[in-house]
Every structure is written in structure tokens, then in C-alpha cells.
């Protein structure tokens, strides 16, 4: 039987460990799936997208997140800046 990683780390925890902005990492997770080691956890019933959720990662998910950040940091920062400017004008 193969080893299966069953330890999960919250987005907040990962941001603190990587010394990265939590909102920036959240932007990256939009493009991640469970196969990448990224999961959404709900702490309310019934669970649906209107409820508050927590994003968690496996260790493989953290590795994927780090690689995505290295490869696309400029893109994510630019997108975030554009979004902030858009909402600042409203």
C-alpha cells in the first residue's frame, strides 16, 4: 500500500511559513485543484459556495504553490494591483 499524505495546512499557516501575502497566495489557489494538493473545507452545514470556507494544502500542494509562485509572481502581483485599482475607483 502506497503512502498517502493526510496532513493538511491552512492557507494562513502556509502564508506565514513562506512569508508571503495571504491574498496573493489565495489568487494562485484559484487555478489549483485537489490533484494539485489544494482543498476547500467548509465548517457549516449545509456546505455550499455561499458559506465561508478554509483553503488547505497537502505538502505536495505547498510544493505546487511554491512553484506556481516562482513561475508567475509578476503575473499575480499585476492582476492583484489591477483589481485593487478597479475597486478603488468605485
N, CA, C and O atoms as a DFTB+ gen file, in Angstrom:
360 C
 N C O
     1  1       0.837      -1.183       0.000
     2  2       0.000       0.000       0.000
     3  2       0.884       1.249       0.000
     4  3       1.822       1.359       0.789
     5  1       0.581       2.155      -0.867
     6  2       1.371       3.377      -1.009
     7  2       1.071       4.360       0.116
     8  3      -0.034       4.396       0.657
     9  1       2.078       5.153       0.453
    10  2       1.923       6.188       1.471
    11  2       1.010       7.280       0.946
    12  3       1.157       7.733      -0.189
    13  1       0.084       7.692       1.762
    14  2      -0.823       8.772       1.386
    15  2      -0.709       9.878       2.435
    16  3      -0.947       9.650       3.620
    17  1      -0.345      11.063       1.988
    18  2      -0.189      12.206       2.884
    19  2      -1.558      12.672       3.347
    20  3      -2.397      13.044       2.526
    21  1      -1.792      12.654       4.647
    22  2      -3.098      13.066       5.167
    23  2      -2.989      14.269       6.093
    24  3      -3.907      14.544       6.866
    25  1      -1.882      14.981       6.021
    26  2      -1.701      16.184       6.817
    27  2      -2.071      17.391       5.962
    28  3      -1.666      17.493       4.804
    29  1      -2.847      18.303       6.548
    30  2      -3.281      19.492       5.826
    31  2      -2.823      20.745       6.557
    32  3      -2.763      20.775       7.786
    33  1      -2.502      21.776       5.786
    34  2      -2.041      23.050       6.315
    35  2      -2.927      24.154       5.758
    36  3      -3.210      24.177       4.560
    37  1      -3.367      25.067       6.614
    38  2      -4.250      26.143       6.170
    39  2      -3.481      27.162       5.332
    40  3      -2.255      27.255       5.402
    41  1      -4.227      27.913       4.549
    42  2      -3.640      28.977       3.737
    43  2      -2.918      29.981       4.630
    44  3      -1.825      30.441       4.300
    45  1      -3.522      30.314       5.744
    46  2      -2.907      31.263       6.679
    47  2      -1.561      30.739       7.173
    48  3      -0.575      31.475       7.203
    49  1      -1.524      29.484       7.554
    50  2      -0.286      28.867       8.039
    51  2       0.787      28.890       6.953
    52  3       1.931      29.259       7.218
    53  1       0.425      28.498       5.741
    54  2       1.382      28.452       4.633
    55  2       1.906      29.854       4.328
    56  3       3.102      30.028       4.095
    57  1       1.035      30.842       4.327
    58  2       1.460      32.226       4.073
    59  2       2.471      32.679       5.124
    60  3       3.461      33.332       4.796
    61  1       2.221      32.335       6.374
    62  2       3.154      32.703       7.442
    63  2       4.495      31.999       7.270
    64  3       5.548      32.618       7.428
    65  1       4.461      30.717       6.948
    66  2       5.697      29.950       6.791
    67  2       6.519      30.430       5.595
    68  3       7.749      30.456       5.655
    69  1       5.849      30.806       4.520
    70  2       6.541      31.272       3.314
    71  2       6.834      32.766       3.351
    72  3       7.516      33.297       2.474
    73  1       6.308      33.444       4.382
    74  2       6.433      34.902       4.496
    75  2       5.918      35.582       3.231
    76  3       6.562      36.467       2.668
    77  1       4.743      35.142       2.809
    78  2       4.076      35.684       1.625
    79  2       2.721      36.251       2.025
    80  3       2.161      35.890       3.060
    81  1       2.213      37.131       1.198
    82  2       0.905      37.723       1.429
    83  2      -0.191      36.673       1.227
    84  3      -0.219      35.989       0.204
    85  1      -1.076      36.553       2.191
    86  2      -2.146      35.556       2.127
    87  2      -3.057      35.772       0.921
    88  3      -3.470      34.806       0.280
    89  1      -3.372      37.017       0.609
    90  2      -4.239      37.305      -0.539
    91  2      -3.571      36.919      -1.861
    92  3      -4.236      36.444      -2.781
    93  1      -2.276      37.122      -1.951
    94  2      -1.552      36.727      -3.159
    95  2      -1.612      35.209      -3.337
    96  3      -1.856      34.721      -4.441
    97  1      -1.394      34.472      -2.266
    98  2      -1.468      33.010      -2.350
    99  2      -2.882      32.555      -2.682
   100  3      -3.069      31.576      -3.404
   101  1      -3.875      33.259      -2.158
   102  2      -5.267      32.919      -2.467
   103  2      -5.533      33.062      -3.969
   104  3      -6.263      32.259      -4.550
   105  1      -4.947      34.071      -4.588
   106  2      -5.094      34.250      -6.041
   107  2      -4.551      33.036      -6.797
   108  3      -5.153      32.583      -7.770
   109  1      -3.430      32.523      -6.351
   110  2      -2.826      31.368      -7.013
   111  2      -3.709      30.141      -6.863
   112  3      -3.814      29.336      -7.788
   113  1      -4.340      29.992      -5.715
   114  2      -5.148      28.790      -5.460
   115  2      -6.367      28.700      -6.368
   116  3      -6.942      27.622      -6.520
   117  1      -6.766      29.799      -6.966
   118  2      -7.914      29.778      -7.876
   119  2      -7.670      28.788      -9.016
   120  3      -8.607      28.171      -9.522
   121  1      -6.421      28.645      -9.410
   122  2      -6.072      27.758     -10.519
   123  2      -5.622      26.373     -10.056
   124  3      -5.175      25.568     -10.873
   125  1      -5.733      26.086      -8.761
   126  2      -5.308      24.786      -8.232
   127  2      -6.515      23.878      -7.994
   128  3      -7.624      24.349      -7.739
   129  1      -6.280      22.582      -8.080
   130  2      -7.322      21.578      -7.887
   131  2      -6.878      20.568      -6.839
   132  3      -5.744      20.614      -6.362
   133  1      -7.767      19.668      -6.488
   134  2      -7.427      18.657      -5.486
   135  2      -6.237      17.807      -5.938
   136  3      -5.441      17.367      -5.109
   137  1      -6.115      17.579      -7.230
   138  2      -4.977      16.820      -7.750
   139  2      -3.659      17.538      -7.488
   140  3      -2.598      16.915      -7.445
   141  1      -3.737      18.860      -7.313
   142  2      -2.554      19.670      -7.031
   143  2      -2.275      19.762      -5.536
   144  3      -1.262      20.332      -5.132
   145  1      -3.156      19.211      -4.715
   146  2      -2.963      19.246      -3.267
   147  2      -3.625      20.425      -2.592
   148  3      -3.214      20.822      -1.502
   149  1      -4.646      20.997      -3.218
   150  2      -5.373      22.147      -2.675
   151  2      -6.838      21.760      -2.490
   152  3      -7.477      21.258      -3.414
   153  1      -7.364      21.998      -1.285
   154  2      -8.735      21.610      -0.968
   155  2      -9.473      22.753      -0.287
   156  3      -8.865      23.600       0.367
   157  1     -10.785      22.765      -0.448
   158  2     -11.646      23.723       0.232
   159  2     -12.396      22.982       1.328
   160  3     -12.973      21.921       1.090
   161  1     -12.383      23.550       2.538
   162  2     -13.025      22.924       3.691
   163  2     -14.126      23.849       4.189
   164  3     -13.913      25.049       4.364
   165  1     -15.309      23.277       4.417
   166  2     -16.438      24.031       4.960
   167  2     -16.684      23.582       6.393
   168  3     -16.572      22.399       6.713
   169  1     -17.020      24.535       7.246
   170  2     -17.271      24.233       8.650
   171  2     -18.704      24.598       9.027
   172  3     -18.966      25.051      10.141
   173  1     -19.617      24.399       8.098
   174  2     -21.018      24.726       8.337
   175  2     -21.878      23.801       7.488
   176  3     -21.439      23.318       6.445
   177  1     -23.081      23.562       7.931
   178  2     -23.997      22.687       7.191
   179  2     -25.222      23.479       6.800
   180  3     -25.721      24.228       7.640
   181  1     -25.735      23.378       5.622
   182  2     -25.188      22.608       4.503
   183  2     -24.034      23.354       3.847
   184  3     -24.032      24.583       3.791
   185  1     -23.077      22.622       3.363
   186  2     -21.902      23.216       2.727
   187  2     -22.241      23.608       1.293
   188  3     -22.727      22.789       0.514
   189  1     -21.983      24.854       0.958
   190  2     -22.111      25.320      -0.419
   191  2     -21.208      26.523      -0.602
   192  3     -20.588      26.994       0.351
   193  1     -21.134      27.014      -1.812
   194  2     -20.192      28.086      -2.128
   195  2     -20.528      29.416      -1.471
   196  3     -19.694      30.321      -1.469
   197  1     -21.726      29.559      -0.914
   198  2     -22.078      30.815      -0.247
   199  2     -21.584      30.839       1.195
   200  3     -21.588      31.893       1.830
   201  1     -21.166      29.710       1.710
   202  2     -20.666      29.622       3.082
   203  2     -19.179      29.958       3.116
   204  3     -18.467      29.816       2.122
   205  1     -18.733      30.402       4.277
   206  2     -17.311      30.682       4.451
   207  2     -16.532      29.373       4.401
   208  3     -16.963      28.361       4.952
   209  1     -15.402      29.404       3.748
   210  2     -14.592      28.195       3.609
   211  2     -13.144      28.475       4.003
   212  3     -12.725      29.625       4.140
   213  1     -12.403      27.397       4.179
   214  2     -10.984      27.474       4.501
   215  2     -10.243      26.712       3.408
   216  3     -10.650      25.615       3.026
   217  1      -9.166      27.289       2.911
   218  2      -8.335      26.610       1.923
   219  2      -7.206      25.899       2.649
   220  3      -6.527      26.489       3.490
   221  1      -7.010      24.623       2.319
   222  2      -5.944      23.834       2.941
   223  2      -5.115      23.143       1.866
   224  3      -5.569      22.931       0.741
   225  1      -3.884      22.798       2.244
   226  2      -2.944      22.173       1.319
   227  2      -2.309      20.939       1.938
   228  3      -2.110      20.865       3.150
   229  1      -1.996      19.976       1.088
   230  2      -1.114      18.885       1.483
   231  2       0.318      19.389       1.297
   232  3       0.522      20.495       0.796
   233  1       1.300      18.597       1.692
   234  2       2.686      19.018       1.464
   235  2       2.975      19.125      -0.035
   236  3       3.721      20.006      -0.462
   237  1       2.390      18.237      -0.828
   238  2       2.540      18.352      -2.286
   239  2       1.897      19.640      -2.794
   240  3       2.409      20.272      -3.719
   241  1       0.786      20.023      -2.194
   242  2       0.112      21.257      -2.563
   243  2       0.961      22.481      -2.270
   244  3       0.968      23.442      -3.040
   245  1       1.675      22.441      -1.154
   246  2       2.573      23.553      -0.815
   247  2       3.698      23.634      -1.841
   248  3       4.060      24.725      -2.280
   249  1       4.247      22.495      -2.221
   250  2       5.297      22.478      -3.252
   251  2       4.773      23.044      -4.570
   252  3       5.458      23.822      -5.233
   253  1       3.558      22.651      -4.945
   254  2       2.935      23.154      -6.173
   255  2       2.751      24.672      -6.078
   256  3       3.033      25.398      -7.031
   257  1       2.284      25.137      -4.938
   258  2       2.059      26.563      -4.713
   259  2       3.361      27.349      -4.839
   260  3       3.389      28.414      -5.457
   261  1       4.428      26.832      -4.261
   262  2       5.736      27.493      -4.340
   263  2       6.195      27.596      -5.794
   264  3       6.672      28.647      -6.220
   265  1       6.054      26.517      -6.550
   266  2       6.448      26.532      -7.965
   267  2       5.597      27.511      -8.770
   268  3       6.118      28.248      -9.607
   269  1       4.294      27.518      -8.520
   270  2       3.402      28.449      -9.227
   271  2       3.774      29.888      -8.901
   272  3       3.728      30.757      -9.771
   273  1       4.139      30.137      -7.663
   274  2       4.536      31.478      -7.246
   275  2       5.834      31.891      -7.935
   276  3       5.954      33.022      -8.406
   277  1       6.797      30.988      -7.998
   278  2       8.070      31.284      -8.678
   279  2       7.845      31.591     -10.156
   280  3       8.409      32.540     -10.700
   281  1       7.013      30.773     -10.792
   282  2       6.798      30.897     -12.229
   283  2       5.947      32.102     -12.616
   284  3       6.099      32.643     -13.711
   285  1       5.056      32.522     -11.728
   286  2       4.056      33.518     -12.125
   287  2       3.908      34.694     -11.170
   288  3       2.893      35.389     -11.216
   289  1       4.883      34.938     -10.312
   290  2       4.760      36.009      -9.315
   291  2       4.371      37.345      -9.952
   292  3       3.439      38.002      -9.488
   293  1       5.064      37.741     -10.989
   294  2       4.788      39.036     -11.619
   295  2       3.353      39.111     -12.127
   296  3       2.687      40.134     -11.972
   297  1       2.883      38.029     -12.730
   298  2       1.513      37.990     -13.248
   299  2       0.501      38.171     -12.116
   300  3      -0.426      38.971     -12.242
   301  1       0.667      37.442     -11.019
   302  2      -0.284      37.523      -9.916
   303  2      -0.265      38.897      -9.251
   304  3      -1.314      39.431      -8.893
   305  1       0.920      39.463      -9.089
   306  2       1.023      40.790      -8.481
   307  2       0.364      41.825      -9.385
   308  3      -0.344      42.707      -8.899
   309  1       0.587      41.729     -10.695
   310  2      -0.020      42.662     -11.649
   311  2      -1.546      42.557     -11.622
   312  3      -2.240      43.573     -11.578
   313  1      -2.063      41.338     -11.647
   314  2      -3.515      41.129     -11.613
   315  2      -4.110      41.688     -10.328
   316  3      -5.165      42.323     -10.348
   317  1      -3.440      41.454      -9.231
   318  2      -3.933      41.937      -7.943
   319  2      -3.946      43.466      -7.902
   320  3      -4.885      44.069      -7.384
   321  1      -2.907      44.084      -8.445
   322  2      -2.837      45.540      -8.480
   323  2      -3.967      46.109      -9.332
   324  3      -4.598      47.093      -8.946
   325  1      -4.226      45.501     -10.482
   326  2      -5.322      45.953     -11.342
   327  2      -6.664      45.834     -10.628
   328  3      -7.505      46.728     -10.728
   329  1      -6.862      44.753      -9.920
   330  2      -8.114      44.541      -9.188
   331  2      -8.276      45.587      -8.095
   332  3      -9.359      46.146      -7.922
   333  1      -7.204      45.852      -7.360
   334  2      -7.260      46.856      -6.296
   335  2      -7.560      48.235      -6.868
   336  3      -8.339      48.988      -6.285
   337  1      -6.953      48.574      -7.999
   338  2      -7.212      49.868      -8.631
   339  2      -8.652      49.961      -9.116
   340  3      -9.281      51.013      -9.002
   341  1      -9.172      48.872      -9.654
   342  2     -10.552      48.841     -10.127
   343  2     -11.515      49.140      -8.983
   344  3     -12.414      49.969      -9.125
   345  1     -11.331      48.474      -7.863
   346  2     -12.240      48.671      -6.734
   347  2     -12.020      50.012      -6.043
   348  3     -12.939      50.539      -5.416
   349  1     -10.824      50.566      -6.147
   350  2     -10.549      51.870      -5.545
   351  2     -11.294      52.977      -6.285
   352  3     -11.619      54.006      -5.692
   353  1     -11.568      52.776      -7.580
   354  2     -12.271      53.775      -8.384
   355  2     -13.759      53.805      -8.102
   356  3     -14.428      54.790      -8.414
   357  1     -14.286      52.745      -7.519
   358  2     -15.736      52.678      -7.260
   359  2     -16.121      53.479      -6.050
   360  3     -17.297      53.531      -5.693
